[in-house]
Amino acid sequence: AFQKCSDCHRDIHGGQFLKRADAGQCSSCHTVEGFKPAKFGLAEHKTTAYPLEGKHAALKCDSCHIPAGAATLYRIKFGQCVDCHKDAHGGQFAAAPNLNRCEGCHTVHGFQPSTFTLARHQASKFPLHESHMAVACNECHRPSDEPAAAKLVRFRFGDNSCTQCHQDPHGGQFRERMIAVGTGGKAKGCEACHSLKSWKELSSFDHAATKFPLLGSHRAVACADCHRPANMEVSLAKADFRSAPTECEGCHKDPHGGQFKLAGVAERCASCHNTNKWRPSLFDHDRRTKFPLQGVHKNVACERCHTGTRLVNGAKVLFYKPTPVECASCHGANGKSSSD
């Protein structure tokens, strides 16, 4: 009497199902009407060590169990996703603690979107702060430019400095400041001057530490008024910050029409003025002229004596020399001022 299929038929599956509860009984998957198609469906697959869920449930059997006749494998390796799927990240997560466990960031319901959350990013080597929190993932994690890794999205970088993602708009002008070591033993990078809140916030930049500290009225001057952008641009990104003049005449037009040039060299503005405000002048009339102001002369306004003007480049300029020093020149022959 025939009790089992194997009494007459050879086990075409090579004993792959002998450890099943039914000892690999053929009738569990096949019928006497025909070996194909098998009656082993999705419901039966859920009773195995690897139930099909999500997108796996829509796959055809031969997508995983590649047809090879009698050599077809049904007890396939499925310990990790990469046993069947190509590593989409090129080994970037092969090391601990990830060990290429795709389920840490993906599910069988779809490779995208990832389940990697912001909270998990905060526990990484590059926690996101301020403006970085609003940046889309693919703004930083873009396909590599390296030919050997073309189209491979980068998740691990050689370093986490600003210039890894951002181009230095200043053309290396502040390289020394950027490579200086800051807190945590890392290079300061762009944060030597800028903050993560906004590119225009320069909370870390101290102009007083430069060769030209801003004093007086200079503190209220806009950066672009001294550090002028090239080619009539409105952004400071490409401005040459090191070429900003440090002499008064480098930014300010001489209001005196060149009358204080000695041997072709302009006298420093600071000899009469300071950065707090242009007026009143600091000029010491007693020590620097042949006509010290004494008595009531001390209270006379400059323009009462210095009245001579000339046109310089189309502009009317008050000239301080020559100014007569004789009494009669101002007060007349009778001793009275012409304005009395």
Secondary structure, DSSP 4 states (H G I P E B T S, - for coil): ---SGGGTS--TTTTTTTTSTTTT-GGGT-BTTBSSS----HHHHTTSSS---GGGGGS-HHHHS---GGG--SS---SSGGGTS--TTTTTT-STTTTT-GGGT-BTTBS-S----HHHHHTSSS---GGGGGS-HHHHS-BB-SGGGBT-B--S-S---GGGTS--TTTTTTHHHHHSB-GGGSB-GGGGT--SS-TT--TT--GGGSSS---GGGGGS-HHHHSPPGGG-S-STT--GGG---SHHHHS--TTTTTTEETTEEPPGGGT--SS-S-S----HHHHSSS---GGGGGS-HHHH---EEEETTEEEE--SS---SHHHHHTTTT--TT-
